[in-house]
Amino acid sequence: MGESGEKRMFEQPLSRRDALKLAGMGGLGLLLGAGGGAALAGVRSATASKPEAGGAGDVIPFYGPVQAGIVTPAQDFVCLGAFDLTAADIGEVRQLFQAWTRASARLVRGEGAGEESGNSLLPPADTGEAMGLLAAKTSITFGLGVSFFDQRYGLAAKKPKELADLPPFGGDELRPEWSGGDVVVQVCAGDPQVAFHALRNLTRIARGKAVLRWVQEGFQRTGAADPKGATPRNLMGFKDGTNNPDVSDKKTADEVVWVQPSDGPGWMAGGSYMVMRRIRMRIEVWDRTTLADQEATFGRHRVSGAPLGAHNEFDPVEPEKKDAKGKPLMPADSHVALAHMDGKVRIHRRGYSYSNGVDLKTGQLDAGLLFICYNRTPSAQFIPMQAKLGAMDALNEYIVHVGSGLYACLPGVKEGGYIGDTLF
Ligand code: HEM
């Protein structure tokens, strides 16, 4: 939509008081106009349909060679939604992805989802709850589920062979309301309201073309509680993410995460496969086990996060190491000893804790891990790893997998293009 001649609802300038309030909240560089108007970089400001250049460092660009939200350092919150398509044909699916692209590029800059018409007889283009809020490092990542490639849109021949239903794993109790979906949208942000706002507006834009199948929200500790950004702890009290591969290193990311041109299909080059597992923790049972049992279950010390028998969190994981009596320091069925896979199979974990109130059947907390990982070749990475864990992991006594999904996350989009344009 063109901007000229249109009166946007966002166009009333911020009052000086509001601007100062925002500056106080975000500590941002603030440009106060002589008339009291303000333009804030990376802030959903009343004036800014385009943000000022050189933002507040909290804007993660939407456009780029790969999608953001995959090797991007994990923000504090996730709002993950799966959609089922109701679009009549492939043309409508394409229109949806184009509209999602336009809105996403705005949302990650801290703008409203669309240009406001200013016509008070129409509903606003944006739902409004993020007005005045920072972009908060929002990333929006799109992936396609197995069912996207069924007969409906004539794309079956383009389905990657790696995008197949995951096999059943030991201990699965999967529920349809937490599984599958034609399209997954992962919104991550440093603020839960900003994350929710983005998913809500993308859902609104999808009206008539796609409906929500499920939404799952997740959290970590925030910078307010942990300004130094140590490894976050999961709801079992252990540091989680310590031995993730260093995907800031391009070579490692290419090896572990990004689909390479030689892997095929061509339209997935620069994409990645996301696995989602909603893993409920039997928290109350866990809380009654001894510290020694808990540590033996993971194979790491609780306080330091060090591998059993070692002292520091980042000491190497060496499941073959034995004590003086020849007993492995790290039990062979411990989570880390098994997931280590001889150091040869790696995935990039990017999960969040979830808490979903009380399970009314048992009166226990419904909480756990919204496990999200990215990998280049699920058949050689996530699948053999989870097969091993599902069969033998000591942790299985305390967890149950209740949701699941595998999604082909598309390559990045160039400005002017749209998400999925390599496929359509
Ligand atoms: C509720 C379920 C789970 C919990 C609470 C959990 C927790 C942990 C913890 C505390 C660690 C040690 C610290 C670290 O290196 O991050 C760890 C390591 C790891 N986990 Fe999990 N995890 C869970 C599920 C899974 C699943 C489903 C997979 C993949 C199939 C997985 C793969 C790994 C890997 C690859 C490592 C690193 C192993 C190594 O050191 O080489 N985890 N997990």
Residues whose N, C-alpha, C, O or C-beta is under 5 A from the ligand:
A	BS01	HEM	N234 F238 K239 D240 G241 T242 N243 N244 I279 F298 V317 V336 A339 H340 L369 F382 M385 Q386 I399
